Amino acid sequence: MIDPRTLRDNPEAVRASQRARGEDEGVVDKLLSLDSRRRSSIAAADKLRNEQKVLGKQIPKAPPEEKQQLLATAKELAAQVKAAEAEQNTASEEFDQLFRTLPNLVHPAAPVGGEDDFTVVKHVGEPTKLGFTPRDHLELLEALGGVDMERGAKVSGSRFYFLTGVGAQLQLGLLNMAIAQALENGFTPMITPSLVRPEIMAGTGFLGQHSSEIYHLADDDLYLVGTSEVPLAGFHSDEILDLNDGAKRYAGWSSCYRREAGSYGKDTRGIIRVHQFDKVEMFVYAKPEDAEAEHERLLGWEEEMLAKIEVPYRVIDTATGDLGTSAHRKFDCEAWIPTQETYRELTSTSNCTTFQARRLSIRYRDENGKPQIAATLNGTLATTRWIVAIVENHQQEDGSVRVPEALRPFVGGQEVLTPR
């Protein structure tokens, strides 16, 4: 959640952020009214409790003729205190419930608008020109013996698949290459849980507008994660971190699960939009003043990985209306997909400022030893979808696929994948 002081001291900044996101700015006035009611109820309850305390000291010393009246007054005060505390609890609960629905404030430099209103930061490489009619990733992978969609659907339903042979090798190679790069840059590798408690999922901001995307196991009240960002955010919940030597950086390898609600009929072919995939995700805990610089580093590490698979891509600054609940600003890297003649997202990196850490009670000690709220950031280092960009951009006319040089040591040294 945002800092409550921002709501009180600069409500117009919160209204402006809501407008930029395309969200209801009227929630700000509702929150201010509830906050005023909550603070008044706290003051009223404190005043009554103080009166009760003073009276409690008077009763033992009172003469007999006054004691009955004082006891009656004490009984009345006790009832008033009980009512005041009930009002305080109700007002606080109503404020907290509404306040937790408020998304993070957007970065003032982020482009305003919806999904298509992003700003292109830069292009790297020219769109691939193959000189022949390209095959799409599914046709290529099936010919290589790298994927089995039919049996995936037979076993698990639509949008599930088996990666087989070289398809499995490509995924494992990509993710191992991502972990190797993360280790080179000081990240701690993590294999994370796929199931998390509701308070962890809510703490990361995924149970708001994106709740329809998440698989919930009702009998256990656990959620399947759509990214290792969630368990990695929960890893240090309710803790005070030592950030004196710099940010804490983790690289989480996990299977990810997404319901893809609302995407009926969209990207149904192949492995672009599926219910399960694997990913290596960077996650960082930093001091708030270091968060923007850390965000640029995460983007740089994503671009370093993309350079290793030798595909054309562009970097976009995501528009405010397309930001997740927790994101202050988000950059995506999108690779060129020849058969679609467009760019498709491969990586995403978000600066979540103190939004998640405040909800999960993650703090650090400042130079005076005082606990402060930390900042959290995340960024993709490799996913199953990268296979699409690799095989389409590096395909050859005979249906074989050249393996990018940096990836070869991670797939057994193979230079070219040939159809079976």
C-alpha positions in Angstrom: 0.0 0.0 0.0 1.1 3.6 -0.3 2.2 5.7 2.6 -0.9 6.9 4.5 0.9 10.3 5.0 0.8 10.8 1.2 -2.9 10.4 1.3 -3.3 13.0 4.0 -0.6 15.4 3.0 -0.9 15.3 -0.8 -4.3 13.9 -1.8 -4.1 15.5 -5.2 -1.0 13.4 -6.1 -3.1 10.3 -5.3 -6.0 11.6 -7.4 -3.7 12.4 -10.3 -2.3 8.8 -10.1 -5.8 7.4 -10.1 -6.7 9.4 -13.1 -3.6 8.3 -15.0 -4.4 4.7 -14.2 -8.0 5.2 -15.4 -9.2 4.4 -11.9 -11.8 6.1 -9.7 -10.3 9.2 -8.1 -13.4 9.5 -5.9 -11.9 6.8 -3.7 -9.5 9.4 -2.4 -12.3 11.5 -0.8 -13.9 8.4 0.6 -10.6 7.4 2.2 -10.0 10.9 3.6 -13.5 10.8 5.2 -12.9 7.4 6.6 -9.5 8.4 7.9 -11.0 11.5 9.6 -13.7 9.3 11.2 -11.1 6.8 12.3 -8.8 9.4 13.8 -11.7 11.0 15.6 -12.9 7.7 17.0 -9.4 6.9 18.3 -9.3 10.3 20.0 -12.8 9.8 21.5 -11.9 6.4 22.8 -8.6 7.6 24.3 -10.4 10.5 26.0 -13.0 8.1 27.5 -10.4 5.7 28.7 -8.5 8.5 30.4 -11.7 9.6 32.2 -12.3 6.0 33.2 -8.8 5.8 34.6 -9.1 9.0 36.6 -12.5 7.8 38.0 -11.0 4.5 38.9 -8.5 6.2 41.2 -11.3 8.3 42.8 -13.7 5.5 43.8 -11.5 3.9 46.5 -11.0 7.3 48.2 -14.6 8.5 47.9 -16.8 8.8 51.1 -19.5 6.1 51.3 -22.3 8.5 50.4 -20.6 9.4 47.0 -19.3 5.9 46.1 -22.6 4.6 44.7 -22.9 7.5 42.4 -19.3 7.1 41.2 -19.8 3.4 40.6 -22.9 4.2 38.5 -20.8 6.8 36.6 -18.0 4.2 36.1 -20.5 1.7 34.7 -21.8 4.2 32.3 -18.3 5.2 31.3 -17.4 1.5 30.7 -20.3 1.2 28.3 -19.2 4.4 26.5 -15.7 3.1 26.2 -16.9 -0.2 24.8 -19.0 1.6 22.2 -16.2 4.0 21.4 -13.8 1.1 20.9 -16.3 -0.7 18.7 -16.6 2.5 16.6 -12.8 2.8 16.4 -12.5 -0.8 15.2 -15.2 -0.4 12.7 -13.8 2.8 11.3 -10.3 1.4 11.2 -11.4 -1.8 9.4 -13.4 0.1 6.8 -10.5 2.4 6.2 -8.0 -0.4 5.9 -10.1 -2.5 3.6 -10.6 0.4 1.2 -7.0 1.6 1.5 -5.7 -1.8 0.5 -7.5 -1.5 -2.8 -5.6 1.6 -3.7 -2.9 0.9 -6.3 0.6 2.2 -6.1 1.3 5.8 -7.3 2.5 5.9 -10.8 5.8 7.4 -11.8 5.3 11.0 -13.2 7.4 10.2 -16.3 5.4 7.0 -17.2 3.2 7.6 -20.3 -0.4 8.1 -19.6 -3.0 5.9 -21.2 -4.0 2.3 -21.9 -2.4 -0.8 -23.2 -1.5 0.7 -26.6 -0.2 4.0 -25.3 3.3 2.8 -24.3 6.4 4.8 -25.3 9.1 3.0 -27.2 12.4 3.7 -25.4 14.6 2.1 -28.0 15.0 -0.6 -30.7 17.8 -3.0 -30.7 18.5 -4.8 -34.0 16.4 -4.7 -37.2 13.3 -7.0 -37.7 14.5 -10.4 -39.0 14.3 -10.8 -42.8 14.5 -14.5 -43.6 14.3 -14.5 -47.4 11.7 -17.3 -47.4 8.3 -17.9 -46.0 8.9 -18.5 -42.3 7.3 -21.3 -40.3 5.8 -20.4 -36.9 7.2 -21.7 -33.7 4.7 -24.5 -33.3 5.4 -25.9 -36.8 9.2 -25.6 -36.2 9.1 -27.3 -32.7 6.8 -30.1 -33.8 9.2 -30.9 -36.7 12.1 -30.8 -34.3 10.3 -33.1 -31.9 10.3 -30.3 -29.3 6.7 -30.0 -28.2 3.5 -32.1 -28.0 0.4 -30.0 -27.8 -2.0 -32.8 -28.5 -0.9 -35.0 -25.6 -0.7 -31.9 -23.4 -4.4 -31.2 -24.1 -5.2 -34.9 -23.6 -3.6 -35.0 -20.2 -4.4 -31.5 -18.8 -6.7 -29.6 -21.2 -6.3 -26.7 -23.5 -3.2 -24.5 -23.3 -1.1 -27.2 -21.7 1.7 -29.0 -23.5 4.7 -31.3 -23.2 8.1 -29.9 -24.0 10.0 -32.9 -25.4 13.5 -33.6 -26.6 15.1 -30.4 -27.8 12.2 -28.3 -26.6 13.0 -29.4 -23.0 16.7 -28.9 -23.6 16.0 -25.3 -24.9 14.0 -24.4 -21.8 16.4 -26.0 -19.3 19.3 -24.4 -21.2 17.7 -20.9 -21.2 16.9 -21.1 -17.5 20.3 -22.4 -16.6 21.9 -19.6 -18.7 19.7 -17.1 -16.8 20.8 -18.5 -13.4 24.5 -18.4 -14.5 24.2 -14.7 -15.4 22.4 -14.0 -12.1 25.2 -15.6 -10.2 27.8 -13.5 -12.1 25.9 -10.4 -10.9 25.6 -11.3 -7.2 22.1 -12.8 -7.1 21.3 -15.7 -4.8 19.6 -18.5 -6.7 16.3 -19.8 -5.2 14.0 -22.6 -6.0 10.7 -21.2 -4.7 7.4 -22.8 -3.5 4.6 -22.8 -6.1 1.9 -22.5 -3.4 1.5 -19.5 -1.1 -0.8 -18.4 1.7 -3.5 -15.7 1.0 -1.7 -13.0 3.0 1.4 -13.4 0.9 -0.5 -13.3 -2.4 -2.5 -10.3 -1.1 0.7 -8.6 0.1 2.2 -8.6 -3.3 -1.0 -6.9 -4.8 -2.2 -9.8 -6.9 -5.6 -10.4 -5.3 -7.0 -7.1 -6.6 -7.6 -6.5 -10.3 -5.6 -9.7 -11.2 -7.4 -12.1 -8.9 -9.2 -13.7 -11.8 -5.8 -14.8 -13.2 -4.9 -16.9 -10.2 -5.6 -20.5 -9.4 -6.9 -21.0 -5.8 -7.0 -24.3 -4.0 -10.1 -23.7 -1.8 -9.7 -26.8 0.4 -6.2 -25.7 1.5 -6.7 -21.9 1.1 -3.5 -21.7 -0.9 -2.8 -20.0 -4.2 -0.7 -21.2 -7.2 1.9 -18.5 -8.1 2.0 -16.9 -11.5 5.6 -15.7 -10.8 8.3 -16.4 -8.2 8.0 -12.7 -7.4 5.2 -13.7 -5.0 7.1 -16.2 -2.8 10.3 -14.1 -3.0 8.4 -11.1 -1.7 7.1 -13.2 1.1 10.5 -14.6 1.9 11.4 -11.6 4.1 7.9 -10.7 5.3 7.8 -9.4 8.9 11.6 -9.0 9.0 14.1 -6.2 9.3 16.8 -6.5 6.7 20.4 -5.3 6.7 20.8 -3.2 3.5 23.9 -1.4 4.7 26.1 -3.2 2.1 23.6 -2.7 -0.7 20.5 -4.4 -2.1 19.5 -8.0 -1.5 19.1 -9.7 -4.9 17.5 -13.1 -5.5 16.9 -15.1 -8.7 13.9 -17.4 -8.4 13.3 -20.4 -10.6 9.7 -21.6 -10.5 6.9 -23.1 -12.4 4.2 -20.4 -12.9 0.4 -20.9 -13.3 -2.0 -18.4 -14.9 -5.7 -19.0 -15.7 -5.6 -16.6 -18.6 -9.1 -15.4 -17.8 -10.6 -13.2 -20.4 -8.2 -14.4 -23.2 -10.6 -16.8 -24.8 -9.6 -17.3 -28.4 -6.4 -15.2 -28.1 -3.0 -16.8 -28.8 -4.4 -20.3 -28.7 -1.7 -21.7 -31.0 1.5 -22.9 -29.5 3.2 -21.8 -26.3 2.8 -18.1 -26.3 -0.2 -17.8 -23.9 -0.4 -20.9 -21.7 -1.6 -22.0 -18.2 1.8 -23.2 -17.0 5.4 -22.2 -17.9 8.8 -21.9 -16.2 10.6 -18.7 -15.4 13.7 -17.3 -13.7 12.7 -14.0 -12.0 15.0 -11.4 -10.5 13.7 -10.0 -7.2 15.4 -7.2 -5.2 15.0 -5.6 -1.8 16.6 -2.1 -1.8 16.5 1.2 0.1 13.8 3.5 -1.5 16.3 6.1 -2.6 18.2 3.4 -4.6 15.1 1.9 -6.3 15.2 3.8 -9.6 18.9 3.1 -10.1 18.2 -0.6 -9.3 15.3 -0.6 -11.8 17.8 0.5 -14.5 20.1 -2.3 -13.5 17.4 -4.9 -13.8 16.5 -3.7 -17.3 20.2 -3.8 -18.2 20.5 -7.4 -17.0 17.4 -8.3 -19.1 18.9 -6.8 -22.2 22.1 -8.7 -21.5 20.2 -11.9 -21.6 18.3 -10.9 -24.8 21.7 -10.1 -26.5 22.7 -13.8 -25.7 19.8 -15.2 -27.7 20.5 -12.8 -30.6 17.0 -11.6 -31.4 15.8 -8.1 -32.4 13.8 -6.4 -29.6 12.5 -3.1 -28.4 12.1 -1.6 -24.9 8.9 0.0 -24.0 7.8 2.2 -21.1 4.4 0.8 -20.1 1.5 3.2 -20.0 -0.1 4.0 -16.6 -3.4 2.2 -17.4 -1.5 -1.0 -18.1 0.5 -1.1 -14.9 -0.1 -3.8 -12.3 -1.5 -2.8 -8.9 2.0 -2.8 -7.2 4.0 -1.2 -10.1 5.2 2.4 -9.9 6.8 2.1 -13.3 7.4 -0.9 -15.7 9.6 -1.5 -18.7 9.0 -4.4 -21.0 11.4 -5.9 -23.6 9.5 -7.2 -26.6 11.2 -9.5 -29.2 10.4 -9.5 -32.9 8.3 -12.6 -34.0 8.7 -13.0 -37.8 5.5 -14.9 -38.5 3.4 -12.4 -36.5 5.4 -9.4 -37.9 5.2 -7.8 -34.5 6.9 -7.5 -31.2 5.9 -9.7 -28.3 6.8 -9.4 -24.6 9.6 -11.5 -23.3 10.6 -9.6 -20.2 9.1 -7.2 -17.7 10.7 -5.2 -14.9 8.8 -3.2 -12.3 9.7 -0.8 -9.6 7.2 -1.4 -6.8 8.7 1.2 -4.4 7.5 0.6 -0.9 4.1 -0.7 -1.9 4.6 -4.4 -1.4 7.0 -4.1 1.5 4.6 -1.9 3.5 1.9 -4.6 3.1 4.3 -7.4 4.0 6.0 -5.5 6.8 9.5 -5.6 5.3 11.9 -3.0 6.8 15.5 -2.1 7.0 17.4 0.1 9.5 18.5 3.6 8.4 21.8 5.2 9.4 20.3 6.1 12.7 19.2 2.5 13.4 15.5 3.4 12.9 13.3 0.9 11.0 12.1 2.1 7.6 10.0 0.5 4.8 12.1 -1.2 2.1 11.5 -1.0 -1.7 11.0 -4.1 -3.8 11.6 -4.6 -7.6 11.3 -7.5 -10.0 12.3 -8.4 -13.5 12.2 -11.4 -15.9 15.4 -13.1 -16.8 14.0 -16.0 -19.0 10.8 -17.8 -19.6 9.4 -20.6 -21.7 8.1 -18.0 -24.2 11.6 -17.2 -25.1 11.7 -20.4 -27.1 9.2 -18.9 -29.5 11.5 -15.9 -30.3 14.6 -18.2 -30.6 13.2 -20.7 -33.1 11.4 -18.2 -35.2 14.3 -15.8 -35.6 17.0 -18.5 -36.0 15.1 -20.8 -38.4 16.5 -21.8 -41.7 14.8 -22.6 -44.9 15.0 -26.4 -44.4 13.2 -26.2 -41.0 16.4 -26.4 -38.9 17.1 -23.9 -36.2 20.5 -22.3 -35.5 21.3 -22.2 -31.8 22.5 -18.8 -30.5 26.2 -19.1 -29.7 25.9 -18.2 -26.0 23.2 -20.8 -25.5 25.1 -23.7 -27.1 27.0 -24.7 -23.9 23.7 -25.0 -22.1 22.2 -27.4 -24.8 25.0 -29.9 -25.1 27.0 -27.8 -27.5 24.5 -28.2 -30.4 25.0 -25.6 -33.1 21.9 -26.5 -35.2 18.7 -28.3 -34.3 17.5 -30.4 -37.2 14.1 -31.8 -38.0 13.6 -35.5 -37.1 
